[in-house]
Amino acid sequence: MAKVFNNIFVRGLRGAVGDQFVIRRTRSGKTIVANMPVFDENRVFTEAQLAHQSAFQQASAYAKASKKNPLYMERAKARNSTSYNMAIADWFGKPAILGIDPGQVIQVRAQDDTRVTRVQVTLHENGTLLEQGDALQYDDLTWIYTPAMDLSSRPGLQVEAKAFDTARNTASMSCPLP
């Protein structure tokens, strides 16, 4: 591969040249010359391709609206990227609940590629909702919820935790109280 530096021919050049090749410039300043892409006019997309295109359209709309978010701007600067790209990545990156430590105080460990913004804890007994509320963030991974009721006398309780990220993605996990 040839590398050309400060060539007067390609300096500032962008776009297509006929139907032969395209010239573009990267954010780092490199000029790339490539064959013109060819697409079959009669191509048919699969269901999976159409679903991915739809998801990417939604992600793009979210990223356009969120690219001024200071969180994405800060992450982009640290990674030599753009806030738009950080928002796209966050849209596709779901949070994860790493574990629930049930007891009189319920601890939920949750993480995300960007940030977990909220953890909601729900207490069920035989399918009946008994209590629901938001946990308080203790550190980067741990969220704590203190139930209003005494849990020691209710061994059949089910604890469900739901984590939310900046892009409003969710993850949930449930476990029985010991």
VOTOR-418075 format. One record per residue (C-alpha): residue number from 1; residue in one letter; x, y, z. Coordinates in nm, 3 decimals, m for minus. Layout:
% residues N
[rec NUM; 'A'; [X; Y; Z]]
...
% end
This chain:
% residues 178
[rec 1; 'M'; [0.000; 0.000; 0.000]]
[rec 2; 'A'; [0.138; 0.334; m0.098]]
[rec 3; 'K'; [0.143; 0.622; 0.147]]
[rec 4; 'V'; [0.150; 0.976; 0.019]]
[rec 5; 'F'; [0.207; 1.276; 0.243]]
[rec 6; 'N'; [0.125; 1.637; 0.152]]
[rec 7; 'N'; [0.057; 1.555; m0.213]]
[rec 8; 'I'; [m0.078; 1.857; m0.398]]
[rec 9; 'F'; [m0.298; 1.630; m0.613]]
[rec 10; 'V'; [m0.509; 1.491; m0.326]]
[rec 11; 'R'; [m0.485; 1.775; m0.073]]
[rec 12; 'G'; [m0.842; 1.886; 0.003]]
[rec 13; 'L'; [m0.990; 1.653; m0.260]]
[rec 14; 'R'; [m1.317; 1.475; m0.173]]
[rec 15; 'G'; [m1.599; 1.308; m0.361]]
[rec 16; 'A'; [m1.640; 1.076; m0.658]]
[rec 17; 'V'; [m1.444; 1.077; m0.978]]
[rec 18; 'G'; [m1.674; 0.944; m1.246]]
[rec 19; 'D'; [m1.797; 0.595; m1.171]]
[rec 20; 'Q'; [m1.446; 0.472; m1.098]]
[rec 21; 'F'; [m1.342; 0.574; m0.747]]
[rec 22; 'V'; [m1.425; 0.785; m0.442]]
[rec 23; 'I'; [m1.197; 1.004; m0.236]]
[rec 24; 'R'; [m1.263; 1.077; 0.130]]
[rec 25; 'R'; [m1.074; 1.218; 0.423]]
[rec 26; 'T'; [m1.074; 1.063; 0.769]]
[rec 27; 'R'; [m1.091; 1.257; 1.097]]
[rec 28; 'S'; [m0.721; 1.192; 1.144]]
[rec 29; 'G'; [m0.647; 1.369; 0.815]]
[rec 30; 'K'; [m0.570; 1.067; 0.596]]
[rec 31; 'T'; [m0.701; 1.073; 0.240]]
[rec 32; 'I'; [m0.846; 0.745; 0.119]]
[rec 33; 'V'; [m0.901; 0.657; m0.247]]
[rec 34; 'A'; [m1.122; 0.352; m0.303]]
[rec 35; 'N'; [m1.322; 0.181; m0.576]]
[rec 36; 'M'; [m1.675; 0.315; m0.618]]
[rec 37; 'P'; [m1.913; 0.085; m0.427]]
[rec 38; 'V'; [m2.147; m0.118; m0.648]]
[rec 39; 'F'; [m2.496; m0.214; m0.536]]
[rec 40; 'D'; [m2.738; m0.439; m0.718]]
[rec 41; 'E'; [m3.055; m0.242; m0.791]]
[rec 42; 'N'; [m3.264; m0.559; m0.747]]
[rec 43; 'R'; [m3.117; m0.662; m0.413]]
[rec 44; 'V'; [m3.357; m0.800; m0.153]]
[rec 45; 'F'; [m3.282; m0.756; 0.217]]
[rec 46; 'T'; [m3.341; m1.038; 0.463]]
[rec 47; 'E'; [m3.562; m0.995; 0.769]]
[rec 48; 'A'; [m3.252; m0.970; 0.989]]
[rec 49; 'Q'; [m3.101; m0.701; 0.764]]
[rec 50; 'L'; [m3.424; m0.499; 0.768]]
[rec 51; 'A'; [m3.444; m0.531; 1.148]]
[rec 52; 'H'; [m3.084; m0.411; 1.182]]
[rec 53; 'Q'; [m3.149; m0.118; 0.946]]
[rec 54; 'S'; [m3.450; m0.019; 1.154]]
[rec 55; 'A'; [m3.251; m0.045; 1.478]]
[rec 56; 'F'; [m2.972; 0.164; 1.330]]
[rec 57; 'Q'; [m3.222; 0.432; 1.216]]
[rec 58; 'Q'; [m3.351; 0.451; 1.574]]
[rec 59; 'A'; [m2.996; 0.464; 1.710]]
[rec 60; 'S'; [m2.907; 0.739; 1.464]]
[rec 61; 'A'; [m3.210; 0.946; 1.565]]
[rec 62; 'Y'; [m3.116; 0.904; 1.931]]
[rec 63; 'A'; [m2.752; 0.997; 1.861]]
[rec 64; 'K'; [m2.849; 1.311; 1.669]]
[rec 65; 'A'; [m3.064; 1.425; 1.960]]
[rec 66; 'S'; [m2.804; 1.328; 2.222]]
[rec 67; 'K'; [m2.473; 1.433; 2.070]]
[rec 68; 'K'; [m2.463; 1.748; 2.285]]
[rec 69; 'N'; [m2.495; 1.538; 2.603]]
[rec 70; 'P'; [m2.188; 1.623; 2.817]]
[rec 71; 'L'; [m2.142; 1.256; 2.908]]
[rec 72; 'Y'; [m2.104; 1.154; 2.543]]
[rec 73; 'M'; [m1.888; 1.457; 2.467]]
[rec 74; 'E'; [m1.653; 1.369; 2.755]]
[rec 75; 'R'; [m1.629; 1.002; 2.654]]
[rec 76; 'A'; [m1.567; 1.098; 2.290]]
[rec 77; 'K'; [m1.281; 1.328; 2.383]]
[rec 78; 'A'; [m1.119; 1.055; 2.594]]
[rec 79; 'R'; [m1.148; 0.802; 2.310]]
[rec 80; 'N'; [m1.064; 1.033; 2.018]]
[rec 81; 'S'; [m1.409; 0.978; 1.870]]
[rec 82; 'T'; [m1.730; 1.176; 1.835]]
[rec 83; 'S'; [m2.019; 1.217; 2.076]]
[rec 84; 'Y'; [m2.247; 1.088; 1.798]]
[rec 85; 'N'; [m2.049; 0.761; 1.786]]
[rec 86; 'M'; [m2.056; 0.732; 2.166]]
[rec 87; 'A'; [m2.437; 0.773; 2.162]]
[rec 88; 'I'; [m2.471; 0.509; 1.888]]
[rec 89; 'A'; [m2.257; 0.268; 2.091]]
[rec 90; 'D'; [m2.463; 0.337; 2.403]]
[rec 91; 'W'; [m2.786; 0.276; 2.212]]
[rec 92; 'F'; [m2.667; m0.072; 2.113]]
[rec 93; 'G'; [m2.494; m0.147; 2.447]]
[rec 94; 'K'; [m2.738; m0.284; 2.701]]
[rec 95; 'P'; [m2.675; m0.263; 3.077]]
[rec 96; 'A'; [m2.611; m0.581; 3.272]]
[rec 97; 'I'; [m2.709; m0.682; 3.623]]
[rec 98; 'L'; [m2.415; m0.871; 3.768]]
[rec 99; 'G'; [m2.594; m0.990; 4.079]]
[rec 100; 'I'; [m2.850; m0.932; 4.352]]
[rec 101; 'D'; [m2.761; m0.975; 4.717]]
[rec 102; 'P'; [m3.100; m1.001; 4.890]]
[rec 103; 'G'; [m3.142; m0.935; 5.260]]
[rec 104; 'Q'; [m3.286; m0.664; 5.486]]
[rec 105; 'V'; [m3.089; m0.429; 5.260]]
[rec 106; 'I'; [m3.089; m0.537; 4.896]]
[rec 107; 'Q'; [m2.770; m0.475; 4.701]]
[rec 108; 'V'; [m2.775; m0.481; 4.321]]
[rec 109; 'R'; [m2.457; m0.479; 4.115]]
[rec 110; 'A'; [m2.516; m0.332; 3.769]]
[rec 111; 'Q'; [m2.293; m0.198; 3.495]]
[rec 112; 'D'; [m2.314; m0.046; 3.148]]
[rec 113; 'D'; [m2.066; 0.055; 2.880]]
[rec 114; 'T'; [m2.158; 0.420; 2.945]]
[rec 115; 'R'; [m2.351; 0.462; 3.270]]
[rec 116; 'V'; [m2.629; 0.299; 3.470]]
[rec 117; 'T'; [m2.867; 0.585; 3.548]]
[rec 118; 'R'; [m3.126; 0.406; 3.761]]
[rec 119; 'V'; [m3.197; 0.073; 3.931]]
[rec 120; 'Q'; [m3.553; m0.016; 4.025]]
[rec 121; 'V'; [m3.627; m0.292; 4.279]]
[rec 122; 'T'; [m3.958; m0.478; 4.294]]
[rec 123; 'L'; [m4.073; m0.724; 4.561]]
[rec 124; 'H'; [m4.330; m0.990; 4.461]]
[rec 125; 'E'; [m4.501; m1.265; 4.655]]
[rec 126; 'N'; [m4.681; m1.531; 4.454]]
[rec 127; 'G'; [m4.713; m1.291; 4.161]]
[rec 128; 'T'; [m4.852; m1.006; 4.374]]
[rec 129; 'L'; [m4.662; m0.678; 4.379]]
[rec 130; 'L'; [m4.582; m0.586; 4.738]]
[rec 131; 'E'; [m4.333; m0.303; 4.704]]
[rec 132; 'Q'; [m4.143; m0.115; 4.438]]
[rec 133; 'G'; [m3.887; 0.164; 4.447]]
[rec 134; 'D'; [m3.559; 0.304; 4.321]]
[rec 135; 'A'; [m3.229; 0.195; 4.469]]
[rec 136; 'L'; [m2.966; 0.451; 4.567]]
[rec 137; 'Q'; [m2.626; 0.442; 4.403]]
[rec 138; 'Y'; [m2.354; 0.338; 4.647]]
[rec 139; 'D'; [m2.054; 0.322; 4.411]]
[rec 140; 'D'; [m1.986; 0.264; 4.040]]
[rec 141; 'L'; [m2.132; m0.088; 4.046]]
[rec 142; 'T'; [m2.346; m0.113; 4.360]]
[rec 143; 'W'; [m2.698; 0.016; 4.417]]
[rec 144; 'I'; [m2.876; m0.024; 4.752]]
[rec 145; 'Y'; [m3.247; m0.057; 4.823]]
[rec 146; 'T'; [m3.390; m0.063; 5.177]]
[rec 147; 'P'; [m3.739; m0.216; 5.180]]
[rec 148; 'A'; [m4.010; m0.060; 5.395]]
[rec 149; 'M'; [m4.134; m0.402; 5.509]]
[rec 150; 'D'; [m3.962; m0.665; 5.723]]
[rec 151; 'L'; [m3.841; m0.932; 5.482]]
[rec 152; 'S'; [m3.737; m1.191; 5.741]]
[rec 153; 'S'; [m4.096; m1.307; 5.797]]
[rec 154; 'R'; [m4.167; m1.355; 5.425]]
[rec 155; 'P'; [m3.952; m1.639; 5.287]]
[rec 156; 'G'; [m4.147; m1.670; 4.958]]
[rec 157; 'L'; [m4.060; m1.324; 4.831]]
[rec 158; 'Q'; [m3.911; m1.273; 4.488]]
[rec 159; 'V'; [m3.677; m0.975; 4.432]]
[rec 160; 'E'; [m3.653; m0.825; 4.084]]
[rec 161; 'A'; [m3.402; m0.559; 3.986]]
[rec 162; 'K'; [m3.419; m0.357; 3.666]]
[rec 163; 'A'; [m3.125; m0.140; 3.549]]
[rec 164; 'F'; [m3.159; 0.152; 3.306]]
[rec 165; 'D'; [m2.882; 0.323; 3.108]]
[rec 166; 'T'; [m2.849; 0.667; 2.949]]
[rec 167; 'A'; [m3.002; 0.546; 2.622]]
[rec 168; 'R'; [m3.301; 0.401; 2.816]]
[rec 169; 'N'; [m3.199; 0.039; 2.757]]
[rec 170; 'T'; [m3.291; m0.201; 3.035]]
[rec 171; 'A'; [m3.177; m0.526; 3.190]]
[rec 172; 'S'; [m3.352; m0.723; 3.461]]
[rec 173; 'M'; [m3.280; m1.008; 3.698]]
[rec 174; 'S'; [m3.480; m1.173; 3.972]]
[rec 175; 'C'; [m3.402; m1.405; 4.259]]
[rec 176; 'P'; [m3.585; m1.545; 4.563]]
[rec 177; 'L'; [m3.517; m1.418; 4.912]]
[rec 178; 'P'; [m3.326; m1.674; 5.115]]
% end
